[in-house]
Amino acid sequence: MSESRKAIPPAELSLLRKDGSQVSVFSSHTILNRDGNTPELYCVDLDLTKIKNAERLNRLQYNLIQASINTKNLEDLFESVKNELNSLIDVKNFLVAFYDEESGSLSAKVDNDEKDQIPEWPLEKSLSGYVIRQNKPVLLRKNEIKRLHEEGIIELFGTTPEVWLGVPLKVEGNILGTIVVQNYDNADVYDQTSVEIMELVAHELSIFIDRQRSEEKTNKLSRAVEQSSVSVVITNREGCIEYVNTFFTKLTGYRLEEAKGKNPNLLKSDHQSKAFYKELWATILSGNDWEGEILNKKKNGELYWVKTVISPIVSNEGVITHFVSIEQDISERKKMLEELVTAKEKAVESDRLKTRFLNNMSHEIRTPMNGIIGFSDMLDEPGLSEERRKYYSKIIQNSSHQLLRIIDDILEISTLETKQEKTIESEFCLNDFLMEIFSIFNLKSKERNIPLYLKKGWHDDQSYIISDKTKLNKIVSNLMENALKFTNEGYIELGYYIENENLKLYVKDTGIGISPKNHRKIFDRFSQEDREIANKHGGLGLGLSISKENAQLLGGDITLQSEKGQGSVFLITLPYKPADKSHTNKTGETVEDSEMNKPFTILIAEDEEVNYLFLEALFEANGDRNYQLIHAINGKEAVDICMENQKIDLVLMDIKMPVMNGHEAADKIKSKCPKLPIIAQTAYSTETDRQLALKHGCDDFISKPIHKEKLFNTIDKYLMGK
């Protein structure tokens, strides 16, 4: 060039240093001839190392940013980083480790190492831990690593490299982990430039990791909100809905498209006042959370309760931009709470009623007992006139019947309470049935000068039905008893009619009436509408409860129409079950006087002597008939007597006896004497007991205490015509 004297253009050159390393320079050359003879070449070289490094770093940063944008997961990004670094520094041994603060350990996410594969190791006293504690890049040669080990600062894990370079991964001062390169052969493979490159890589990686974690957190939060079992609503500052989650739709029936842009008041039920919502808005607009319970309305009009928390969403500038409402459906909880409160109130009321019932029962039992015991003692007084004796006896009888009714009610409540009461259906004439009840109460109504009417819905031959006669008798008799008790003037009417395949019996009176607010209460056990009236008329408050429960056992119910002071109508509604066959009216047969005086042999099977003496007295007092009595003290003796004596006309059989009970005795007697009538007479009094006796061969059933009239009416059914 000097010989041709042509100018040498400036250019980038790669020069060789004294130590053998290469250096890039920008070289500019000039030829000068100072003395006009010998030309001289002047060369100016500009070291491009920093510029080249900066270019490489810029290119690396660009490529890393592109990789982070195009990469969806860390593993792929780490591979891209390694490939980018491969053209700049040695990455044969490349490690990325994440720090777990909870366990205090480091775990390798990328571990490309020629010598060792260690998936997890403790942070403390490891080289990576040393980098994290220093909170800056660390470049160490082998001798420096050994020195740190000898000083107890670090412990060695795996093979010691010739050179080790570690850089912390961190975001806003928070340590995420480390990125490490190392070489087992060349101690000079890494220098300060390598440190700068690794710092840049660590910075970009940290940004990506932080962004990915934020996205994962956001996605997780979004999924949690969307899949949550509570309703989530987000509105703008003005209250317009911008977002609702899936559960909101499930709860309210409104889809996002229907709710978006609307105000949450589309759920208002008008249960809460304007002042309620005014206070709510004042709270959240002031930047505070609002918490409370709201009764809302679904799209289909159904009401539901929610526990609501509404919180303001504040921008970085501290301005409220949105509100988020979290609502939990508490309808079932509110219902349960209301039921618990109601149950508690009922329990308290029940305790109060039971206490009053026990007090009433004590009074009700002691009152007839006082009459029975007191007047029984007075019967023994010397010089007592026959008129007085009859008067005292009448009081004892009435008191006994009153006491028996009380005991019957208590026993029936017990069987109803334990679900032991059963229905026993039979076929009977409804007209005859009501006439029997009418006849009994007509005598009582005449004593009080209260007219009693009976209205039949059908002719006798059309009125045969199938039902539980005993239970129906209890129901109607109870209602008639109450009507007579609480009617001072006017009339009482008993009747029935058919409506919509239902049999409707009614008891109508012009008595004191019942306030509508107490219509349900009076059917509760131990309940009475007015304590003053109850104290005046007596009673335990069980009659209507027993009647209603018996009506329900028959598949029906009892309802009430009444106003205070306007009388009452109790309506018994039962399924109408007509008998399969029609019946014609039957006329009574006339019994000759000679038959009435015919002597009858009666076997009384009774182990209690007092009970036998009572029956003996009843037969002796019935002077219209001629009876011959035989006494058996147990079931076996009764069987033996019947086998030996063919002249026995009827057996009165106690059920509970020693040696052999009445059921077994009846079975044996009927097997040999099938036409011999057997009447069970027992202290067992339920319909189930009656059916059990009939099943074992008894023809009829009388419960103790035995009434004279009922006893002889039953006996006459089997002896007349013999």
C-alpha positions in Angstrom: 0.0 0.0 0.0 2.9 2.3 0.8 4.5 1.6 -2.5 1.4 2.4 -4.4 0.8 5.3 -2.0 -2.9 4.5 -2.1 -5.0 5.4 1.0 -5.9 2.5 3.3 -9.6 2.7 4.2 -10.6 2.4 7.9 -12.0 -0.9 9.0 -12.7 -3.3 11.9 -9.9 -5.6 12.5 -9.3 -8.5 14.8 -5.9 -8.2 16.5 -3.9 -10.6 18.6 -2.9 -9.5 22.1 0.4 -10.4 23.7 -1.3 -12.9 25.9 -2.7 -14.6 22.7 -6.3 -13.3 23.1 -8.0 -11.5 20.3 -9.3 -8.0 20.5 -11.6 -6.1 18.0 -10.5 -2.7 17.0 -11.6 0.0 14.6 -8.4 0.8 12.6 -7.8 4.1 10.8 -4.6 4.5 8.7 -2.8 7.6 7.3 0.5 7.8 5.1 2.6 10.8 5.7 5.9 11.9 4.1 7.6 14.4 6.4 10.9 14.8 4.7 9.6 14.1 1.3 11.6 11.0 1.0 10.3 8.1 3.1 6.6 7.7 3.6 5.4 6.8 7.1 2.2 4.9 8.0 0.3 6.1 11.0 -2.3 3.8 12.4 -4.9 4.7 15.1 -6.8 1.7 16.6 -10.0 2.2 18.7 -10.7 -0.7 21.1 -14.2 -2.0 20.3 -14.4 -4.4 23.2 -17.0 -2.5 25.2 -19.0 -1.5 22.1 -19.0 -5.1 20.9 -20.0 -6.3 24.3 -22.8 -3.8 24.4 -23.9 -4.9 21.0 -23.8 -8.5 22.0 -25.7 -7.7 25.2 -28.3 -5.7 23.3 -28.8 -8.6 20.8 -28.9 -11.1 23.7 -31.5 -9.0 25.5 -33.6 -8.6 22.4 -33.5 -12.3 21.7 -34.3 -13.1 25.3 -37.3 -10.8 25.2 -38.5 -12.4 22.0 -38.1 -15.8 23.5 -40.0 -14.9 26.6 -42.8 -13.6 24.5 -43.0 -16.6 22.3 -42.4 -19.2 25.0 -45.2 -20.5 27.2 -43.3 -22.4 29.8 -40.1 -22.1 31.8 -38.5 -25.3 30.4 -38.7 -24.0 26.8 -37.4 -20.6 27.9 -34.4 -22.1 29.7 -33.5 -24.0 26.6 -33.7 -20.8 24.5 -31.5 -19.0 27.0 -28.9 -21.7 26.9 -28.8 -21.6 23.1 -28.4 -17.8 23.1 -25.7 -18.0 25.7 -23.9 -20.7 23.8 -22.6 -18.2 21.3 -21.2 -15.9 24.0 -20.0 -18.0 26.9 -19.3 -21.6 27.8 -22.6 -23.3 28.9 -21.7 -26.9 28.9 -22.5 -26.9 32.7 -25.7 -24.8 33.0 -27.9 -24.7 36.1 -31.1 -22.9 37.1 -32.3 -23.4 40.7 -35.4 -22.1 42.5 -35.4 -21.2 46.2 -38.1 -22.5 48.5 -38.3 -20.2 51.5 -40.5 -22.6 53.4 -38.2 -25.6 53.2 -35.0 -23.5 53.0 -33.8 -25.5 50.1 -32.9 -25.1 46.4 -34.2 -27.3 43.6 -32.8 -27.6 40.1 -35.2 -26.7 37.3 -32.4 -27.0 34.7 -29.4 -29.1 35.5 -27.0 -29.7 32.6 -23.8 -30.9 34.2 -20.9 -33.0 33.0 -20.2 -34.4 36.4 -23.0 -34.4 38.9 -26.8 -34.3 39.0 -28.2 -33.0 42.3 -31.9 -32.3 42.2 -32.2 -30.6 45.6 -29.9 -29.3 48.2 -30.0 -27.1 51.3 -29.5 -23.3 50.8 -27.3 -22.9 53.8 -23.5 -23.1 53.1 -24.0 -24.0 49.4 -22.4 -21.9 46.7 -25.8 -20.9 45.4 -26.8 -20.0 49.0 -23.6 -17.9 49.2 -24.7 -16.0 46.0 -28.2 -15.4 47.5 -26.7 -14.2 50.8 -24.3 -11.9 49.0 -27.3 -10.8 46.8 -24.9 -10.2 43.9 -23.0 -12.1 41.2 -20.1 -14.2 42.4 -17.2 -15.4 40.1 -14.9 -17.9 41.9 -11.9 -19.8 40.8 -11.2 -23.2 42.3 -8.7 -21.9 44.9 -11.2 -19.4 46.1 -13.9 -22.0 46.4 -11.6 -24.2 48.5 -10.7 -21.2 50.7 -14.4 -20.5 51.4 -14.8 -24.2 52.3 -11.8 -24.1 54.6 -13.1 -21.0 56.3 -16.5 -22.9 56.9 -18.4 -20.4 54.8 -19.6 -23.0 52.4 -19.8 -26.8 52.1 -18.9 -28.6 48.9 -21.6 -30.5 47.0 -20.4 -32.7 44.1 -17.2 -32.1 42.0 -15.4 -28.8 42.5 -15.0 -26.9 39.2 -12.1 -24.8 38.0 -14.3 -21.8 37.8 -17.8 -21.1 39.0 -20.1 -18.2 38.2 -23.4 -17.7 39.9 -25.9 -14.8 39.6 -29.1 -14.4 41.8 -32.5 -14.4 40.3 -34.5 -11.7 42.0 -37.5 -9.4 41.4 -37.9 -6.2 43.4 -35.4 -7.5 46.0 -37.2 -10.8 46.4 -34.9 -13.8 45.7 -36.3 -16.4 43.3 -33.2 -18.5 43.0 -29.9 -18.6 41.1 -28.5 -19.2 37.6 -25.1 -20.8 37.4 -22.4 -21.8 34.8 -19.2 -23.6 35.7 -16.3 -25.3 33.9 -14.2 -28.2 35.1 -11.2 -27.7 32.7 -10.5 -24.0 32.1 -10.3 -21.5 34.9 -10.2 -18.5 32.5 -13.3 -19.3 30.5 -15.3 -16.7 32.4 -14.5 -13.0 33.0 -16.2 -9.8 33.9 -17.9 -9.8 30.6 -19.4 -13.2 31.4 -20.6 -11.7 34.6 -22.4 -8.9 32.8 -23.9 -11.4 30.3 -25.2 -13.6 33.2 -26.6 -10.5 35.0 -28.5 -9.6 31.9 -29.8 -13.1 31.5 -30.8 -13.3 35.2 -32.6 -10.0 34.9 -34.7 -11.1 31.9 -35.4 -14.5 33.4 -36.5 -12.9 36.7 -38.9 -10.7 34.8 -40.4 -13.7 32.9 -40.7 -15.8 36.0 -42.3 -13.0 37.9 -44.7 -12.4 35.1 -45.5 -16.1 34.7 -46.2 -16.4 38.4 -48.4 -13.4 38.3 -50.3 -14.8 35.4 -50.6 -18.2 37.1 -51.8 -16.4 40.2 -54.3 -14.3 38.2 -55.5 -17.4 36.3 -55.8 -19.4 39.6 -57.8 -16.5 41.1 -59.9 -16.2 38.0 -60.7 -20.0 38.1 -61.3 -19.8 41.8 -63.8 -17.0 41.3 -65.5 -18.7 38.3 -65.7 -22.1 40.0 -66.5 -20.7 43.5 -69.5 -21.9 45.4 -70.4 -18.3 46.2 -71.8 -15.6 44.0 -69.3 -13.0 42.8 -70.4 -9.8 41.2 -68.1 -6.9 40.0 -69.7 -3.5 39.2 -68.2 -0.2 38.2 -68.3 2.8 40.6 -71.8 3.6 39.5 -73.1 0.1 40.3 -73.4 -1.3 36.8 -72.6 -5.0 36.6 -69.5 -5.8 34.6 -69.0 -9.4 35.7 -70.8 -12.3 37.3 -69.5 -15.8 38.0 -71.1 -19.1 37.2 -72.6 -19.6 40.7 -74.4 -16.2 40.4 -76.2 -17.6 37.3 -76.9 -20.8 39.2 -78.2 -19.0 42.2 -80.2 -16.2 40.6 -81.1 -17.5 37.2 -79.6 -14.5 35.4 -76.9 -15.1 32.8 -74.0 -12.7 32.4 -75.5 -11.4 29.2 -78.8 -10.6 31.1 -77.1 -9.0 34.1 -74.2 -7.1 32.4 -74.9 -3.4 32.4 -77.7 -3.7 34.8 -77.8 -2.5 38.4 -77.8 -5.2 41.2 -81.2 -3.9 42.2 -82.7 -6.3 39.6 -82.4 -8.7 42.6 -84.2 -6.5 45.1 -87.0 -8.0 47.0 -88.2 -4.8 48.6 -87.6 -6.5 52.0 -84.9 -4.0 52.9 -85.7 -0.3 53.3 -84.3 2.7 51.4 -82.4 3.6 54.5 -80.7 0.2 54.5 -79.3 0.7 51.0 -78.4 4.3 51.7 -76.2 3.2 54.6 -74.7 0.4 52.4 -73.6 2.8 49.7 -72.3 5.4 52.1 -70.1 2.6 53.6 -68.5 1.4 50.4 -68.1 4.8 48.8 -66.1 5.8 51.9 -63.7 3.0 51.1 -64.9 0.6 53.7 -66.2 -3.0 53.4 -69.9 -3.6 54.0 -71.1 -6.8 55.5 -74.6 -8.0 56.2 -77.6 -10.2 55.2 -79.9 -9.4 52.3 -83.2 -11.0 51.2 -83.0 -11.1 47.4 -85.3 -12.2 44.6 -84.4 -14.7 41.8 -85.3 -14.4 38.2 -88.2 -16.8 38.8 -89.5 -14.7 41.7 -88.3 -17.0 44.4 -86.9 -15.3 47.5 -83.5 -16.3 49.0 -81.2 -15.0 51.7 -77.5 -14.2 51.2 -74.7 -13.2 53.5 -73.0 -10.4 51.5 -69.6 -8.7 51.7 -69.1 -5.7 49.4 -65.6 -4.3 49.0 -64.3 -1.3 47.0 -61.5 -1.9 44.4 -59.0 0.9 44.5 -56.5 1.9 41.7 -52.8 2.6 42.3 -53.8 6.3 42.6 -56.1 5.4 45.5 -59.3 6.0 43.5 -62.3 3.6 43.8 -62.9 2.2 40.4 -65.1 -0.9 41.0 -66.9 -2.8 43.7 -66.8 -6.6 44.2 -69.7 -8.3 46.0 -69.3 -11.8 47.5 -72.6 -13.4 48.3 -73.2 -16.8 50.1 -76.6 -18.4 49.9 -77.7 -18.8 53.5 -81.4 -19.6 52.8 -81.1 -23.1 54.3 -79.2 -21.8 57.3 -81.8 -19.1 57.9 -84.6 -21.7 57.5 -82.8 -24.0 60.0 -82.3 -21.1 62.4 -85.9 -20.2 62.2 -86.9 -23.8 62.7 -84.6 -24.0 65.7 -86.1 -20.8 67.2 -89.6 -22.1 66.5 -88.7 -25.5 68.0 -87.3 -23.8 71.0 -90.4 -21.7 71.4 -92.5 -24.8 71.0 -90.4 -26.7 73.5 -90.8 -23.8 76.0 -94.5 -23.7 75.3 -94.7 -27.5 75.6 -93.0 -27.5 78.9 -95.3 -24.8 80.1 -98.3 -26.7 78.8 -97.1 -30.0 80.3 -96.6 -28.3 83.7 -100.1 -26.9 83.5 -101.4 -30.3 82.3 -99.8 -32.0 85.3 -101.3 -29.4 87.6 -104.7 -29.8 85.8 -104.4 -33.6 85.9 -103.7 -33.6 89.6 -106.8 -31.4 90.1 -108.9 -33.4 87.6 -108.0 -36.8 89.2 -108.3 -35.6 92.8 -111.7 -34.0 92.2 -113.5 -37.3 91.3 -111.3 -39.2 93.7 -112.5 -36.9 96.5 -116.1 -37.6 95.5 -115.5 -41.4 95.4 -113.5 -41.7 98.6 -115.5 -39.1 100.5 -119.0 -40.3 99.7 -117.9 -44.0 100.0 -117.0 -43.3 103.6 -120.3 -41.5 104.1 -122.2 -44.5 102.9 -121.1 -46.3 106.1 -122.6 -43.6 108.4 -125.3 -45.1 110.7 -128.9 -43.9 110.2 -128.3 -42.8 106.6 -131.6 -42.5 104.7 -132.3 -44.5 101.6 -132.7 -41.2 99.6 -129.3 -40.0 100.8 -127.7 -43.4 100.1 -129.0 -43.2 96.5 -127.7 -39.6 96.2 -124.2 -40.5 97.5 -124.1 -43.6 95.2 -125.0 -41.5 92.2 -122.2 -39.1 93.0 -119.7 -42.0 93.4 -120.9 -43.4 90.0 -120.5 -40.0 88.2 -117.1 -39.4 89.8 -116.0 -42.9 88.8 -117.0 -42.3 85.2 -115.3 -39.0 85.2 -112.1 -40.6 86.5 -112.3 -43.3 83.9 -112.6 -40.8 81.1 -109.4 -39.0 82.4 -107.5 -42.3 82.5 -108.7 -43.3 79.1 -107.5 -40.0 77.6 -104.1 -40.3 79.2 -103.7 -43.9 78.0 -104.8 -43.0 74.5 -102.3 -40.2 74.3 -99.6 -42.7 75.3 -100.5 -45.1 72.5 -100.7 -42.3 70.0 -97.4 -40.9 71.1 -95.7 -44.3 70.6 -97.4 -44.8 67.3 -98.9 -48.1 68.6 -102.5 -47.2 67.7 -103.9 -49.2 64.8 -107.1 -48.9 62.8 -109.5 -51.8 62.7 -112.1 -51.3 60.0 -115.5 -53.0 59.9 -118.8 -52.6 58.2 -121.6 -50.8 60.0 -124.7 -48.6 59.6 -123.8 -45.0 59.9 -127.4 -44.0 60.8 -127.6 -46.5 63.6 -124.2 -45.5 64.8 -125.1 -41.8 65.0 -128.5 -42.7 66.6 -126.7 -44.5 69.4 -124.6 -41.4 70.1 -127.6 -39.1 69.7 -129.6 -41.1 72.2 -126.8 -40.9 74.8 -126.4 -37.1 74.5 -130.0 -36.3 74.0 -130.7 -37.2 77.6 -127.9 -34.9 78.8 -129.1 -32.1 76.5 -132.6 -32.3 77.9 -131.2 -31.9 81.4 -129.7 -28.6 80.3 -132.7 -27.7 78.1 -130.6 -27.5 75.0 -132.3 -29.0 71.9 -130.3 -31.6 70.1 -130.9 -32.5 66.4 -129.8 -35.3 64.2 -129.6 -34.9 60.4 -129.1 -38.1 58.4 -127.7 -37.8 54.9 -129.2 -41.1 53.7 -131.8 -43.7 54.3 -130.7 -46.4 56.6 -130.2 -49.0 53.9 -127.9 -46.6 52.1 -125.8 -45.6 55.1 -123.6 -48.7 55.5 -119.9 -47.7 55.5 -116.5 -49.2 56.2 -114.4 -47.5 58.9 -113.0 -47.9 62.4 -116.3 -47.7 64.4 -114.5 -47.4 67.8 -112.3 -44.5 66.8 -115.1 -42.7 65.0 -117.2 -43.1 68.2 -114.4 -41.5 70.2 -114.1 -38.6 67.8 -117.9 -37.8 67.5 -118.5 -38.4 71.2 -115.7 -36.0 72.1 -117.0 -33.3 69.9 -120.5 -33.8 71.2 -119.2 -33.6 74.8 -117.5 -30.3 74.1 -120.5 -28.9 72.3 -122.7 -29.7 75.3 -120.1 -28.4 77.7 -119.7 -25.0 76.0 -123.3 -24.3 74.8 -125.5 -22.5 77.3 -128.4 -21.6 75.0 -129.5 -22.3 71.4 -129.0 -25.8 70.0 -126.6 -28.5 69.0 -126.8 -30.4 65.6 -125.2 -33.7 64.6 -125.2 -34.8 61.0 -123.4 -35.9 57.9 -123.3 -35.6 54.1 -121.1 -36.8 51.1 -119.0 -34.3 49.2 -116.2 -35.1 46.6 -115.9 -38.7 47.6 -115.5 -37.7 51.2 -117.7 -38.5 54.2 -118.3 -35.3 56.2 -119.7 -35.5 59.7 -120.3 -32.3 61.6 -121.1 -31.2 65.1 -122.6 -27.7 65.1 -123.4 -25.6 68.2 -124.4 -22.1 69.2 -122.0 -22.0 72.1 -119.2 -19.6 73.1 -117.2 -20.0 69.9 -113.5 -19.9 69.3 -111.3 -17.0 68.1 -109.8 -17.7 64.6 -106.3 -17.1 66.0 -106.8 -20.1 68.3 -108.2 -22.5 65.7 -104.9 -24.4 65.4 -103.9 -24.0 69.0 -106.9 -25.8 70.5 -105.9 -29.0 68.6 -102.5 -29.1 70.3 -102.1 -31.4 73.2 -102.6 -29.8 76.7 -103.9 -26.6 75.0 -107.1 -24.7 75.9 -108.2 -21.4 74.5 -109.2 -19.7 77.7 -107.8 -20.7 81.1 -110.6 -19.1 83.0 -113.2 -21.0 81.0 -111.1 -24.2 81.2 -110.9 -23.8 85.0 -114.7 -23.4 85.1 -115.5 -26.4 83.0 -112.5 -28.6 83.8 -110.7 -31.0 81.4 -107.0 -31.7 80.5 -107.0 -30.2 77.1 -106.5 -33.6 75.4 -109.9 -34.3 73.8 -109.5 -32.3 70.6 -105.9 -33.4 70.1 -107.0 -37.1 70.5 -109.9 -36.6 68.1 -107.8 -35.0 65.5 -105.1 -37.6 65.7 -107.7 -40.4 65.4 -109.2 -38.7 62.4 -105.8 -38.6 60.8 -105.3 -42.3 61.5 -108.6 -42.9 59.6 -107.1 -41.0 56.6 -109.0 -37.8 57.3 -108.9 -34.6 59.4 -110.9 -32.3 61.6 -111.4 -28.6 60.7 -113.1 -25.8 62.5 -115.3 -22.9 61.5 -115.9 -20.5 64.4 -115.9 -16.9 65.6 -115.8 -15.8 69.2 -119.4 -15.7 70.5 -120.8 -17.1 67.2 -120.8 -20.8 67.9 -118.7 -23.5 66.3 -118.8 -26.1 63.5 -116.4 -29.0 63.8 -116.1 -30.9 60.5 -114.8 -34.4 60.3 -113.6 -35.3 56.8 -113.0 -39.0 56.1 -112.5 -41.0 52.9 -115.9 -42.3 51.9 -115.8 -46.1 51.9 -119.3 -47.5 51.1 -120.1 -51.1 52.1 -120.0 -53.5 49.1 -123.6 -54.7 49.6 -126.9 -52.8 50.3 -128.8 -53.4 53.4 -132.5 -53.3 54.2 -134.0 -52.0 57.4 -134.3 -54.7 60.1 -137.1 -54.8 62.6 -136.5 -55.9 66.1 -137.7 -59.3 67.3 -140.1 -59.7 70.2 -138.8 -62.0 73.0 -141.3 -64.0 74.9 -141.4 -63.5 78.7 -140.9 -67.2 79.2 -137.5 -66.9 77.4 -136.6 -63.9 79.6 -137.1 -66.1 82.7 -135.3 -69.1 81.4 -132.3 -69.9 83.7 -128.9 -69.5 82.0 -125.6 -71.0 83.2 -122.8 -68.5 83.1 -119.1 -69.5 83.6 -117.1 -66.6 84.9 -113.3 -67.1 84.5 -111.7 -64.5 86.9 -108.7 -64.9 89.1 -109.3 -61.7 91.1 -111.9 -62.4 93.9 -113.0 -58.7 94.1 -113.8 -58.7 90.4 -115.8 -61.9 90.6 -117.8 -60.6 93.6 -118.6 -57.5 91.6 -119.9 -59.5 88.7 -121.8 -61.8 91.0 -123.5 -58.7 92.6 -124.4 -57.4 89.1 -126.1 -60.7 88.2 -127.9 -60.8 91.5 -129.1 -57.2 91.1 -130.6 -58.0 87.7 -133.8 -59.5 89.0 -135.4 -59.8 85.5 -133.3 -62.8 84.7 -132.5 -66.1 86.2 -128.7 -66.9 86.2 -126.7 -69.7 87.6 -123.0 -68.7 88.0 -119.9 -71.0 88.0 -116.5 -69.5 89.0 -113.2 -70.6 87.5 -110.0 -69.0 89.0 -107.8 -69.6 85.9 -107.9 -70.5 82.2 -107.2 -74.2 82.7 -110.0 -74.6 85.2 -112.4 -72.8 82.8 -111.4 -75.2 80.0 -111.9 -78.2 82.2 -115.4 -77.0 83.4 -116.5 -76.4 79.8 -115.4 -79.9 78.8 -117.4 -81.5 81.6 -120.5 -79.3 81.7 -122.4 -79.2 78.4 -125.1 -76.9 80.0 -123.0 -73.8 80.1 -124.7 -71.0 78.0 -122.0 -68.3 78.0 -118.4 -67.7 79.2 -117.1 -64.4 80.7 -113.4 -64.8 80.2 -110.7 -62.6 81.9 -107.6 -62.4 79.7 -104.7 -62.1 82.3 -104.9 -65.2 84.5 -102.4 -67.6 86.1 -101.8 -71.2 84.8 -103.4 -70.5 81.5 -104.4 -67.0 80.1 -107.7 -66.2 78.6 -106.5 -66.3 74.9 -105.3 -69.8 75.2 -108.4 -70.9 77.2 -110.7 -69.4 74.6 -108.8 -71.3 71.8 -109.2 -74.6 73.5 -112.9 -74.1 74.4 -113.8 -73.0 70.9 -112.0 -76.1 69.4 -114.4 -78.3 71.3 -117.5 -76.1 71.7 -117.5 -73.8 68.7 -121.0 -72.5 69.3 -120.5 -71.5 72.9 -120.4 -67.7 73.2 -117.2 -66.3 74.9 -117.1 -62.7 76.0 -113.7 -61.3 76.9 -113.8 -59.0 80.0 -110.4 -57.4 80.7 -108.5 -54.4 81.9 -106.8 -54.2 78.5 -108.8 -51.6 76.6 -107.3 -50.8 73.2 -108.7 -51.8 69.8 -105.7 -54.0 69.3 -106.5 -55.9 72.5 -110.1 -56.3 71.3 -109.0 -57.7 67.9 -106.5 -60.0 69.6 -109.3 -61.4 71.8 -111.6 -61.9 68.8 -108.7 -63.7 66.9 -108.4 -66.2 69.7 -112.0 -67.2 69.6 -113.8 -64.6 71.8 -117.2 -63.5 70.3 -117.2 -60.1 72.0 -115.1 -57.8 74.2 -115.9 -55.7 77.3 -113.2 -53.5 78.9 -113.0 -52.9 82.7 -114.4 -51.2 84.6 -117.5 -52.9 83.5 -120.8 -51.0 83.2 -123.9 -52.9 84.2 -126.0 -51.8 81.2 -123.2 -52.6 78.7 -122.6 -56.0 80.2 -126.2 -57.2 80.0 -126.8 -55.6 76.5 -123.8 -57.7 75.3 -124.9 -60.8 77.1 -128.4 -60.5 75.7 -127.0 -60.5 72.1 -125.9 -64.1 72.6 -128.6 -65.5 75.0 -131.8 -64.1 73.4 -133.4 -66.9 71.4 -131.6 -69.7 73.2 
